[in-house]
Amino acid sequence: MKKYSLAVKLLIKKAFTNFLPRWVIFVIDLFIVATSFTTLWIFRDTISNNYHGHFGIKLLMVVLIYSITALIFKTHQGIVRFSTWTDFKKIASSAIVATLIYILVTIVINYADSALKRYFNLSYMFPIMVGVMVVGIQLVLRIIVKSFFENLERKNPFGKKKIFILGCDYDSVLLAKSIEDEQKNPYTPVAFLCNDQNKIGKKIGNLPVLSARKDIREHMEVFGANTILLFKSQIEKIPKELFDYYILEGLDLMVVSMYARFENGNDVATASPQINKIKIEDLLGRNAIVMDREKLAPYFDDKVILVTGAAGSIGSEIASQLTNFNCKKIILLDQAETPLNDLYLELTAKKLKTEIKPIIGSVSSMSKMRQIFEIAHPQVIFHAAAYKHVPMMEAHPSAAVITNVQGTKVVADLAVEFGAERFVMISTDKAVNPTNVMGASKRAAEIYVQSLHHKLLEEKSGNKIQFITTRFGNVLGSNGSVVPLFKRQIEAGGPVTVTHRDISRYFMTIPEACSLVLEAGCMGHSGEIYIFDMGEAVKIYDLAEKMIRLSGKTPGRDIKIVETGLRPGEKLHEELLCTGENTLPTYHSKVRIAKVKPYKYSFTAPRIDELNTIARQWIHPLEVVTKLKALIPEFASQNSPAYEEIDRKNHILDEKIQYIDL
């Protein structure tokens, strides 16, 4: 019997959703008008014991008037099962106008002493009562249909997934209602999870309010739900420990990434929410940074800007954020053809007034870079071009030096020669007490840029170029980073490889890092190294476990985590400051200035030239690394036996370096 009942409900639902034309609703509404008029007519005749004539003509007149007002107000065009306050207002407005028209016609005919007067000798109260009855029945009918479908959906016979809604504020309640009303939505809310003790145990609508911090597994069993839905804005406000608790208990976390609502009088209209599975980037990211566009605009508006390494993760995001300003031209330089072309197509699709110029070339080529500076005369340079993969550069130190050191020197020298206004270098936390060739090459580039700044100061040449260095850690989702690697390994069924159980790293989102680069690049003073607040270090092993659980699997059982051992040049924990450094605050809470000892240009320049010459000749890697260590005494190799041997044989004392006295 239950099976047949469900079949009938399905048939009714299909009829209402697919086969019920608008004209049928129009006819039903007119039938309600005719029935209301007839019922009141009979009731009045019975009560007064007096027969009133010309029923047929008057009924025809009422139906005709209501037909006209229904067409004007389009009362039949709404979807009955999704009726809203707007639909109710249309019905009421249609009935009020119809009543007024009928009364007006009656008054005109009566006072005109027309031959039709005998047909319209009604009291004025009768059409008002008809209008009230019509509105009442039409509203009740729509409420019944709407309630029927809501009850049908709430019982979940159509395979919808049961979910919890995180929070019980106005937006959360509105979201739950929107999901319930959306016919094609694959979810159905069963309860709110809330931290407000005053609301726990109560009901909002038909949904109970449960504790968000305890008895989650019990809630999952009672309500048959294993998914929790939350707004993206809630991620920033909720402690990470709570998300860890949900993940460990097996809850799937879903995020509403787009949810719009607007108010028009008393109406509240909602756009269908876009619901996606939460990403590890959402949980690791911090509060969004909002740039002060008006403050930064003078540094970019009507300027020619060069972005090196533009096809990379950082370079492409910098280029994208620069399109928010009225730049005269943005030059995109990179060696990688395909991603550079993709970026060019993406930016030109925005139909900007800014000219976008992609150039394929290497920053280490003096002839190519000189050509660019001679033709374009860039005023602001964001130098993001670099080789960054630690194990790869450990095996190829010459390549690291040519791109990271020589490339930086070429661009910086040309920036000075052609009178650029700002040179912003993107460095890394691996340049702090470097343990690998990649980090050491970036530290060498920092040293050269800083010494070049002090050389210009000493010479009093009048060149006003500002040299800014920004230093930060790993960015989430960047090419070759650990997060995309883990995703691929999880999709392949594992194992997920971690170099060491205790290894940790700092993480930032790409937009956050690039926003701070733009801020520091504009507001910073020349010769300074800016360090970004990276938050707390994240254990990579914990990150792997969390990503496996977010994929709906259990670490160790469904997907194994395998320790492969530290790679050449890799260290357990990254640092943001060198030995003996301290920091100073800036105008921005997430940006600090590293106080470092700048090298003398007279000491730095010949050693950088010698290092670049050796690298270009592709001399044995040991020679290149030895020269790097001579320039950077804090460079102590790890997990690279051949390079560690250099440290044991040729320990270089710090006092041999020629620093500038500040």
N, C-alpha and C positions, 0 to 999 in steps of 0.2 A: 504493500500500500504506500509506503514511504517512497518507493521507487517511482510509482505513478504520480504521486504528488509533486516530486521534483521535476518530472517530465512536463507536467502541466505548467509549473512555474517557468520552466525554460521556454515553453511554447509562448506563454504570455509575454515574457521578456523579449523574445525574438520578434513578436508581433509589434510591440511598442517601439523597439529600437530600429527595426528594419522596414516594416510593412505599413506603418500607419501614416498616411499622407496628411499634409496640413489641412486639406479641405475637409477631412473627416473631423478634425478637431473643431473646425469652423462650424460644421453642421451640428456637432454635439453641443457647442455653446449656444447656437440658435434654438436647438431643441430645449435646452434649459430655460431660455427666455420664454418660449411658448408654454412650457410646462408651468413655469412660475406664474405667468399671466393667467393661465387657465385655472390653476389652483386657487389663486387669490380671488378670481372672478366668482368661482363656485362658492368659496367660503363666504364672500361678501353677500351673495344672493341668499345663502342659507341663513346667515346671521340676521340680515335685515328683513328676511321673508318678503323680498321685493325683487322682481325680475328686471334686470337691466338689458335693454335691447342692443342690437347691432354688434354682437360679440365677434363675429367673423371679420368684419371690416376693421374693428379696433385691434384685433389680434394681428391682422395683416400689417397694419400701420406700425405697431410696436416691433414686430419682427424686422420690418424694413428699416426702421430707424436704428435698431441694434446692429443690423447687418452693416450699415454704413459706418457707424462708429467703431465696430470691430475691425473693419478694413482700414480705417484711419489709424487706429492705435495698434494694429497688427497683433491683436491678442492671441491669434491662432498660430503664430509663427514660432513661438518659443517651444523648446523641447520639454514636454510635460514632466518627465522624470527628473529634469534638471531645473525645475522652476525656482526662481529666485524672487527676492523682494521687488525687483524691477518688473517681473511678470505680474505680480500681484497689483502693483500700482497701475499697470496698463489696464487690467480688468476693471479696477475701481474707476479709473478715469473714463473708460469707455461707457460704463453704466451711468456715471454722473452726467456726462454729456448727453447720452441718449435720453435720460430723464428730463433734462433741461429742454432739449429739443421738443420732446413730446408735450411738456407743459407749455412751451412757447407757442407751438402749433395750436394747442387747445385755446390759449388766450386770444390769439389772432383771429381764429375762426369764430369764437364767441363774440368778440367785440365788433367784428366786421358784419355781424348779423347775416352771415352767409347761410346758404341753403344746407351747408354741411353741419350747421350748428347742432342739429338734433343728434348727429353722430358723436359729438365731442362735448357732452354735458357731464363729463366725469368730474369728481372732486379732485383737487390737486394732490391730495394725499395718496391716492391709489397708485399713480406712476412711481412715486417715491418708494412705496412699499415694494413694488415690482422690482425696482432697481436694487434695493437692499437684498431682496431674496435672490436675484440673479447673481450678484456679487458673492453672496454667501455660498451658494451651491457650486459656482465655478471654482471658488477658492478651495472649498472642501474636497471637490473632485481632484484637483491638482495635488493637494496635500496627501490625499489617500494614495494616489499613484506614486508620488515622490517617496512616501514612507514605505510603500510596498517594495520599491526597488532598493531603498536603503537597507531595509530589513533583509532583503534577499542577498545583498552584497555582504552584509555583516555576518550572515550565517556561512558565507564563504563556500558556496557550492561550485564555484567555477574555477577552482584551483589557484586562487590568489594567495600570495605569500603573506603570512602574518608578520607584522612588525611592531616594534616599540618606537614611540616618539620620544626623543630626549628633550626634556624641558616641558614646562606647563604654562609658559607665558602666552601672550596674545598671539604671537607669530606661530608658535608651536601648535596651538589650538586651530588656528586658521589653516595651517599646513595639513593637519589631520583631516579637517573638513574637506579641503581641496582634493586630497587623495581619495577620500570616500566618494566624492561627487564625480571624479574623473572615471568615466566608464572603462577606458582602455588601460587604466593604471593597473600594473600587475601586483600591487600591494594593498593590504587592508590593515589599518591600525587596530591594535587590540588593547593598548594601554599607554599611558604616559609614564616616563621615568623622571622623577623630580627630586631635587635636593631640599625643597621647601617643606619642612616638617609640618607646617600648618595645613598643607594640601594633601600630604600622603594619607591614604585611606579613604579619601573622598572621590567623587566622580566629576568629570568634566564632560558634559553631554552624556553619552552612554559608556564612556571609557573610564576605567579606574585609574587612579594616580598611585604609582608604586614608588618605592625607594630606589634611587639611582645608584646607591652605594653598597647595598647589601641584598642578600637572598636572590641574586641574579639567576643562579642556576634553578632555584625553585620557581621563579617567575617564568623561566623558559619552559619548564615542564608543565606548569599549570595552564599557560596560554598557548603552548605549542608554537612559540615564536623563537627564532634564533637570530633575528636581525634587528639592529637598532638604527634609526634614522635621525640624523642631526644636520643642523645648518653648518655651512663652512665657517661662518663667523664664530660658532661656538667652540671650534677647535682651539682658538687662541686663548679662550677663557677657562677651559677645563684643564685641571692638572693632568699631566702625562700619565701619572700613576693610575688614574681612573680608566684611561684608555687601555693601559697594560692589563688592568683587571678584566675589562671586557674581552680583550683578545685572548687572555689565558682561559677564560670561562667558555670560549668558543663562540662568542657573538660575532656575527658579521657586521661590520660598520659601513653604513651607506651615507653618502653626503649629498645634501641638496646644494648643487653648485649654482643653480639659477632659480630664484623664486621671487616673482614680482607681484606686488599688490598695489592697488591705488584706490583712493576713496573719491567718490563723486556724490556729494550730498550724503545720503544715508547708505548708498550702495557700496559694497566692497567687491571688487572684481579681482580674480586671481588668475595668473598665468599658470599653465601646467608646470609643476616643478620638474627640473631635470635631476634625476637621481643616479648617482654613480658610486661604484665601490670606492671606499677610501683608499688613498695611495699613501705609501710610506712617506712621500715628500710632504703630505699634509700634516703628518704627525711630527716630523722633524723640523718643519719650517717654523719661523717665529712670526711675531706681529708684522703685518705688512707695513712697508715704509712708503709714506706719501711725500713725494718730492714737492718742495716749494717752487713751483714752476715760475712764478713771477720773479723770485730771487735769482734763479739760475738763468732765466731767459737772456739777459744781456751778454752772458758768456757764450751763447750759441746762436742767437738770432743774427741772421745775415752773415754768418761765418762759414768759411770753407773748413770742413772737418775731415781729417784722415783717421780711419780706424784700421790698424794693422791686425792681422789674424781675424779678419771680420767674419770668416766662415765658421769659426769655432763657437763654442757655447757662450763664452763671455763676450767675444767680439760681436756676435750676431745680436745678442740682447742689448749691448750698448748701442749698436746701430738702430735697433728697433725703438729704444727709448729716446734716442736723439730725434726721431721723427715727430716727437711731441712738441718740438720747438721749430721755429721758422728759420732753419738753417738754409744758407745759400746753396751749399753743395755738400753731400756726404760721399766721400771716396772710400770704397770698400776694397781693401787689399788682402789677398790671400793666394796661396799656391794651389789650394784644392778647388778644382774647377766646378765639380757638381754641386757641392754645398754652397759655393759662392753664387752660382747661378740660381739655386733655390732661394737664397736670401734676397737676391736682386728681384726676382719675380714676386716674392712676398711683399717687399717694400713698395715696389712700383704698383702693385695691385691696390695700394691704399690711395692712389691718385693724389699724391702730395704735390705741393708747389715746389718742394725741395728737389733739386736735381740729384739723382742717385747714379754714381759712376763706379761700376765694378772693374777692378784691375787685377789681372793674374800676375803675380810676381813675388819675389823673395825679398825680405827685409835685409838680408845679408848682401844683396847685390847693390853696390854703390852706384853703378851706372843706371840701373833701373830706378832706384829711389831718387837719384838726382833728377832724372827726367820728370818724375812725378812732381817734385818740389819746384822745378823750373816752370812747368806748365800750370800747375794748380795753385801753388803758393798756399798750402794749408796753414791755417792760423791756429788750430787746435788739433793736437795729435793724441789719440788714445792708442797706446802701444800694447796690444794684447797678444801679438804673435809670439809664440814660444813652443818649444818641445817640452812636454810635461810628464811623460810616462817614465816613472823612476827606473824600473828594470831595463827598459829599452835604452835609456840614456846612460845607464851604468855600463852597458855593453858597447855604446857608441859615444864616448865622451867628446870626440871631435865634432860630431853633429850637434851635440848640445851647445858647445862653445860657439860654433859658427852661427847658429840661429839665435840663441839666447844672449850671448855676449856681443859678438860682432854685429848681429842684427840690431841690437839696442844702440850700440855705439854709432852705427851708420845713421840711423833715424835721428838720434839725439844731436849728432854733429850737424846734420842737414837742417834740423829745426833751428839751431843757433845761426847757421849761415844765412838762412832765408828769412830770418826775423819772425819766426812763429811766436805766438803769444803764450801757449801752454803745451807742455809735454807731460802726459799722464802715463806712467808706467804701471802695468799690472804685474805685481810680484806674487809671492806665495809664502805660506807659513813654513814651507820646507827650506826656505832661505835662512831660517833661524837655526843657528848651530847645526849646519847641514851635515847629514850623514850619507849623502849620495851626490852623484855628479849633477843631477838635475837641479837640486836645491843649491848647490855650490855655484852653478852657472848663473842662476838667478841672483844670488848674492853678489857675484862679480858684476852683474849688470847694475844692481843697486849702487854698488861702490862707485862705478864709473859715472853714473848720472849725478850722484851727490857731489863727487869731486869736480865735475864739470860746472856745476852750479857755483861752487866756491871759487873756481878759477875765474869765472866771469865777474864775481864780486871783487876779487883781488885786482883784476885788470881795470875795473871801473870803466868798462867798455860802453856802458850805456844800454847794453842789450837787456831788455826787460822780460825775457822769456822766464816762465815759471816752470820749474821741474818738480813734479809731484810723483811720489811713489806710493802705491797702495798695496797692502799686504794682507791676504786673507787665506783661509783654508779651503777645503774641498767644497765644491758646489754640487748640490743635488741634481742628478739627471744629466750632468755634463758628459760629453763623449769620453768613454773609457772609465767612468767612475764606477764605484762598487755597486750602486743601486741598479743600474741597467744590467750589470753582469749577473747579479743575484736573480733578477727577473727572468733572464734567459735561462739560467740554470734551473729555476723552479718550474718554468714552463716545460723544460726538457725532462722533468721528473727527478732532477738532482743528479749527483750530490751538489750541495752548495759548498764552495771552497772558501775557507777562511785561513789566512796565513798563520794567525796565532790567536789563541783563545782570549788573551788579554789586550789585544791591540785595540787602540781607540783613535778616533779622528774627530775633528771639528767639521761641522757642516753648515752651509748657508744655501738658501735658494738662489738660483741664478738671477731673478729680478731684484732680490734684496741686495746681492753683491754689486750688481751693476748700478743700482740706484745710489749706493754709497760711493761707488767709484765716481759717478757724476758729481755728487755732492762734494767729496773731498777734492776732486780735480778742479772744481771752481773756487771753493772757499779756502783751500789750503795755501800755505805760503811755500815759496820755492825752497828746495833742498830738504824738505821734510819727508819722513816715511810715516804713512798713516796706517794704523792697525785697526781692523774692524772687530767689533765685539762678536765673537763667534759662539757665545753662549757656553753651554756645557759640552764637554767631549762625549761622544757616543761610542760605546763598545761595539765593535763590528760584529762580534759573535751574537750579542743581543739583537742587533739589527737584523741579522740573518734569521734568527728565531722568529722575530716579529713579522718579517716579510713572509715567512712560510705559513705562519698562523693566519695572516691576512689573506693568503691564497686559499684558505679553507682546509689546510693540511696540518698535520702534527709533526713537529721536528723530531727526528730520530726514528719515528715509526713510518711515516709516509715519505719523508725526504730526509736524508742524512746530511749532517754538517761535518765536513772533513777538514782537518787542519793540515795545511800543506807546508808549513814552515815559512819563516820570514824570507822575503825575496832579497836579492842583492841590493844594498843601499837602504833597505826599509828599516824604520825604527818603530818601537811599540807606540810611542806617544809623540805627537807633534807639539811644538812650542810656538808661541807667538812673539816671544822676545828673546834677543840674544843675551848671552852672559854679560852682566854689568849694565844692561839697558834698564831704563825705567820709562814711564810714560807720562804724558801730560794730557789733561782733558781738552776738548775742543767745544765748539758751538753745538755739536751733535752728540747725543748721549751714546751712540753706537760707534763713534769714531774717536780714536786717541792717537796722540803723536808719540812715536818711539824716539827716545833720545839716544842717538847712536854717535859713535866717534867717526866723523867724516875723514876720509883719506885725502892727503894732498894730491893735487892733480899731477904734479911733477913726479910723484912716486907711482901713481896709478897708471897714467897714460902709457908709458913705455912697457909696463908689465902686461897691460891689456893687449897692446899691439903684439908683443911677443907671444902671448897666449893665442891670439887669433892667427898669427902666422904659423905656429906649430899645428894648430887645428886644421888650417887650410891645406897643409902639406900631408895630412892624414898620417902623421907620425904615430908610433906605437902609443896605445891608450895610456900606458903608464907615464909617459912623458907629459901628456896633456894633463892628467890628474895631478902629477907632481907640481906643475906650474900653478894649477888651481889652488893647491894646498899652500903654496908659497905666498899666494895673494890673500888667502883666507885661513888664518891659523886655527880658527875654531872648527874648520872642516875636518871631522874625524869619521872615517868610513866605518860602516857597519855591514856585516854579512857579505863583504867583498874581500876575501882573503888577500888577493893581490894588492889591493889599495890599502888595506890595513897594514900591510908590510911596509908601505911607504911611511905611514905614521910612526912606526916603531924605529925606522932608520933615520928619518929626517924630521925630527921634532923641531918646529919653528917657533921661536919665542915671540910673544906678542909685541915686545918693545921694539922689534926690528921694523915694524910697520910705521910709516911716517904719517901721523895723524895731524889734523888741523886743531890748533888750540882755540877753543871757543870761549 
